[in-house]
Amino acid sequence: MGRKPRNAGAGNGRPVPAPLTHHSPYTFEGQIEQLGMFASGVRRRKGWRRLAGRILALVILLPFLAGIVAVIIQHL
């Protein structure tokens, strides 16, 4: 018996799935890529899932928008 290659499987005989993103999720590029994947998933959904995704996206973006408005108001 020879050694198994490093990416031969997860130890249970199944292959290891490829990562969903090209960049690490801990990098700036990975974060942007994951947000893009979330947005494209929201666009494909219908009904209550689409509404829930849009509300969640708004909840995520609202603090950023509020911060931008606050900085603009401070500098006036």
Backbone as JSON Lines, residues from 0, in Angstrom:
{"i":0,"aa":"M","n":[0.84,-1.19,0.0],"ca":[0.0,0.0,0.0],"c":[0.87,1.24,0.0]}
{"i":1,"aa":"G","n":[0.6,2.1,-0.95],"ca":[1.33,3.36,-1.01],"c":[0.61,4.45,-0.23]}
{"i":2,"aa":"R","n":[1.29,5.56,-0.12],"ca":[0.67,6.71,0.56],"c":[-0.39,7.34,-0.31]}
{"i":3,"aa":"K","n":[-1.43,7.88,0.33],"ca":[-2.46,8.6,-0.41],"c":[-1.96,10.02,-0.69]}
{"i":4,"aa":"P","n":[-2.3,10.56,-1.84],"ca":[-1.98,11.97,-2.07],"c":[-2.71,12.85,-1.06]}
{"i":5,"aa":"R","n":[-2.22,14.05,-0.85],"ca":[-2.79,14.93,0.17],"c":[-4.28,15.21,-0.02]}
{"i":6,"aa":"N","n":[-4.7,15.48,-1.23],"ca":[-6.1,15.83,-1.48],"c":[-6.9,14.63,-1.96]}
{"i":7,"aa":"A","n":[-6.6,13.46,-1.45],"ca":[-7.28,12.25,-1.92],"c":[-8.7,12.15,-1.4]}
{"i":8,"aa":"G","n":[-9.0,12.74,-0.27],"ca":[-10.34,12.67,0.27],"c":[-10.4,13.15,1.7]}
{"i":9,"aa":"A","n":[-11.58,13.09,2.24],"ca":[-11.8,13.58,3.59],"c":[-11.65,12.47,4.63]}
{"i":10,"aa":"G","n":[-11.13,11.32,4.24],"ca":[-10.96,10.22,5.18],"c":[-12.12,9.25,5.17]}
{"i":11,"aa":"N","n":[-13.19,9.62,4.5],"ca":[-14.36,8.74,4.45],"c":[-14.62,8.21,3.04]}
{"i":12,"aa":"G","n":[-13.64,8.32,2.16],"ca":[-13.78,7.82,0.81],"c":[-14.36,8.8,-0.18]}
{"i":13,"aa":"R","n":[-14.86,9.92,0.3],"ca":[-15.44,10.94,-0.59],"c":[-14.39,11.99,-0.92]}
{"i":14,"aa":"P","n":[-14.44,12.54,-2.12],"ca":[-13.47,13.59,-2.46],"c":[-13.75,14.87,-1.69]}
{"i":15,"aa":"V","n":[-12.71,15.64,-1.46],"ca":[-12.85,16.93,-0.79],"c":[-13.44,17.91,-1.78]}
{"i":16,"aa":"P","n":[-14.53,18.62,-1.43],"ca":[-15.12,19.57,-2.37],"c":[-14.2,20.76,-2.6]}
{"i":17,"aa":"A","n":[-14.28,21.32,-3.78],"ca":[-13.5,22.51,-4.11],"c":[-14.04,23.69,-3.31]}
{"i":18,"aa":"P","n":[-13.18,24.64,-2.97],"ca":[-13.68,25.82,-2.25],"c":[-14.65,26.63,-3.11]}
{"i":19,"aa":"L","n":[-15.58,27.3,-2.49],"ca":[-16.58,28.07,-3.22],"c":[-16.02,29.37,-3.78]}
{"i":20,"aa":"T","n":[-15.0,29.9,-3.12],"ca":[-14.44,31.18,-3.54],"c":[-12.99,31.01,-3.99]}
{"i":21,"aa":"H","n":[-12.52,31.95,-4.77],"ca":[-11.14,31.92,-5.24],"c":[-10.19,32.46,-4.17]}
{"i":22,"aa":"H","n":[-10.68,33.34,-3.32],"ca":[-9.85,33.97,-2.29],"c":[-10.24,33.44,-0.92]}
{"i":23,"aa":"S","n":[-9.34,33.57,0.01],"ca":[-9.63,33.17,1.38],"c":[-10.74,34.06,1.95]}
{"i":24,"aa":"P","n":[-11.66,33.5,2.73],"ca":[-12.73,34.33,3.29],"c":[-12.23,35.34,4.31]}
{"i":25,"aa":"Y","n":[-10.97,35.23,4.72],"ca":[-10.41,36.15,5.72],"c":[-9.71,37.34,5.09]}
{"i":26,"aa":"T","n":[-9.7,37.42,3.76],"ca":[-9.09,38.56,3.08],"c":[-10.18,39.51,2.6]}
{"i":27,"aa":"F","n":[-9.77,40.72,2.27],"ca":[-10.7,41.72,1.76],"c":[-11.36,41.24,0.47]}
{"i":28,"aa":"E","n":[-10.54,40.62,-0.41],"ca":[-11.07,40.12,-1.67],"c":[-12.07,39.0,-1.44]}
{"i":29,"aa":"G","n":[-11.8,38.14,-0.46],"ca":[-12.71,37.04,-0.15],"c":[-14.04,37.55,0.4]}
{"i":30,"aa":"Q","n":[-13.98,38.59,1.23],"ca":[-15.21,39.17,1.77],"c":[-16.07,39.73,0.64]}
{"i":31,"aa":"I","n":[-15.45,40.46,-0.28],"ca":[-16.19,41.02,-1.41],"c":[-16.78,39.91,-2.27]}
{"i":32,"aa":"E","n":[-16.0,38.86,-2.49],"ca":[-16.47,37.74,-3.3],"c":[-17.67,37.06,-2.64]}
{"i":33,"aa":"Q","n":[-17.63,36.89,-1.33],"ca":[-18.74,36.26,-0.63],"c":[-19.99,37.14,-0.64]}
{"i":34,"aa":"L","n":[-19.81,38.46,-0.52],"ca":[-20.97,39.35,-0.6],"c":[-21.59,39.3,-2.0]}
{"i":35,"aa":"G","n":[-20.75,39.18,-3.02],"ca":[-21.25,39.05,-4.39],"c":[-22.03,37.75,-4.57]}
{"i":36,"aa":"M","n":[-21.53,36.67,-3.97],"ca":[-22.25,35.4,-4.04],"c":[-23.59,35.49,-3.34]}
{"i":37,"aa":"F","n":[-23.62,36.18,-2.2],"ca":[-24.88,36.37,-1.47],"c":[-25.87,37.17,-2.32]}
{"i":38,"aa":"A","n":[-25.38,38.25,-2.94],"ca":[-26.26,39.09,-3.75],"c":[-26.8,38.33,-4.95]}
{"i":39,"aa":"S","n":[-25.96,37.53,-5.59],"ca":[-26.47,36.77,-6.75],"c":[-27.46,35.71,-6.31]}
{"i":40,"aa":"G","n":[-27.29,35.15,-5.12],"ca":[-28.26,34.19,-4.6],"c":[-29.6,34.84,-4.29]}
{"i":41,"aa":"V","n":[-29.56,36.07,-3.77],"ca":[-30.79,36.8,-3.47],"c":[-31.54,37.1,-4.76]}
{"i":42,"aa":"R","n":[-30.81,37.45,-5.82],"ca":[-31.46,37.77,-7.1],"c":[-32.16,36.55,-7.7]}
{"i":43,"aa":"R","n":[-31.63,35.36,-7.46],"ca":[-32.23,34.15,-8.04],"c":[-33.44,33.65,-7.26]}
{"i":44,"aa":"R","n":[-33.58,34.01,-6.01],"ca":[-34.68,33.51,-5.18],"c":[-35.99,34.18,-5.54]}
{"i":45,"aa":"K","n":[-37.08,33.55,-5.1],"ca":[-38.42,34.1,-5.33],"c":[-39.2,34.05,-4.02]}
{"i":46,"aa":"G","n":[-40.22,34.88,-3.94],"ca":[-41.12,34.85,-2.79],"c":[-40.49,35.39,-1.51]}
{"i":47,"aa":"W","n":[-40.8,34.71,-0.42],"ca":[-40.38,35.2,0.9],"c":[-38.86,35.12,1.08]}
{"i":48,"aa":"R","n":[-38.2,34.2,0.39],"ca":[-36.74,34.1,0.52],"c":[-36.05,35.31,-0.1]}
{"i":49,"aa":"R","n":[-36.6,35.79,-1.2],"ca":[-36.04,36.99,-1.82],"c":[-36.22,38.2,-0.92]}
{"i":50,"aa":"L","n":[-37.41,38.33,-0.34],"ca":[-37.68,39.43,0.57],"c":[-36.78,39.35,1.8]}
{"i":51,"aa":"A","n":[-36.62,38.15,2.37],"ca":[-35.76,38.0,3.53],"c":[-34.31,38.33,3.19]}
{"i":52,"aa":"G","n":[-33.85,37.94,2.02],"ca":[-32.49,38.26,1.6],"c":[-32.27,39.74,1.43]}
{"i":53,"aa":"R","n":[-33.26,40.4,0.85],"ca":[-33.14,41.86,0.68],"c":[-33.15,42.59,2.01]}
{"i":54,"aa":"I","n":[-33.98,42.14,2.93],"ca":[-34.01,42.76,4.27],"c":[-32.68,42.53,4.97]}
{"i":55,"aa":"L","n":[-32.13,41.33,4.87],"ca":[-30.84,41.04,5.49],"c":[-29.73,41.89,4.87]}
{"i":56,"aa":"A","n":[-29.75,42.04,3.55],"ca":[-28.76,42.89,2.89],"c":[-28.89,44.34,3.36]}
{"i":57,"aa":"L","n":[-30.11,44.81,3.53],"ca":[-30.33,46.17,4.02],"c":[-29.8,46.32,5.44]}
{"i":58,"aa":"V","n":[-30.05,45.32,6.28],"ca":[-29.56,45.36,7.67],"c":[-28.03,45.38,7.69]}
{"i":59,"aa":"I","n":[-27.41,44.65,6.77],"ca":[-25.94,44.63,6.71],"c":[-25.4,45.97,6.22]}
{"i":60,"aa":"L","n":[-26.04,46.57,5.22],"ca":[-25.53,47.8,4.62],"c":[-25.92,49.07,5.37]}
{"i":61,"aa":"L","n":[-26.98,49.02,6.15],"ca":[-27.46,50.22,6.84],"c":[-26.42,50.88,7.74]}
{"i":62,"aa":"P","n":[-25.66,50.15,8.56],"ca":[-24.63,50.83,9.37],"c":[-23.57,51.53,8.53]}
{"i":63,"aa":"F","n":[-23.18,50.96,7.39],"ca":[-22.21,51.61,6.53],"c":[-22.77,52.91,5.97]}
{"i":64,"aa":"L","n":[-24.01,52.86,5.51],"ca":[-24.63,54.06,4.97],"c":[-24.8,55.13,6.04]}
{"i":65,"aa":"A","n":[-25.19,54.71,7.24],"ca":[-25.34,55.67,8.35],"c":[-24.0,56.3,8.7]}
{"i":66,"aa":"G","n":[-22.94,55.52,8.67],"ca":[-21.6,56.05,8.95],"c":[-21.15,57.06,7.91]}
{"i":67,"aa":"I","n":[-21.44,56.78,6.65],"ca":[-21.07,57.71,5.58],"c":[-21.84,59.02,5.73]}
{"i":68,"aa":"V","n":[-23.13,58.93,6.03],"ca":[-23.94,60.13,6.23],"c":[-23.43,60.93,7.43]}
{"i":69,"aa":"A","n":[-23.07,60.24,8.51],"ca":[-22.57,60.92,9.7],"c":[-21.27,61.66,9.41]}
{"i":70,"aa":"V","n":[-20.37,61.05,8.65],"ca":[-19.11,61.72,8.31],"c":[-19.37,62.94,7.43]}
{"i":71,"aa":"I","n":[-20.27,62.81,6.47],"ca":[-20.59,63.94,5.6],"c":[-21.18,65.09,6.41]}
{"i":72,"aa":"I","n":[-22.08,64.77,7.33],"ca":[-22.72,65.82,8.15],"c":[-21.68,66.48,9.06]}
{"i":73,"aa":"Q","n":[-20.72,65.72,9.6],"ca":[-19.69,66.31,10.46],"c":[-18.81,67.28,9.71]}
{"i":74,"aa":"H","n":[-18.55,67.01,8.44],"ca":[-17.64,67.85,7.68],"c":[-18.33,69.03,7.02]}
{"i":75,"aa":"L","n":[-19.6,69.23,7.23],"ca":[-20.3,70.39,6.67],"c":[-20.12,71.6,7.53]}
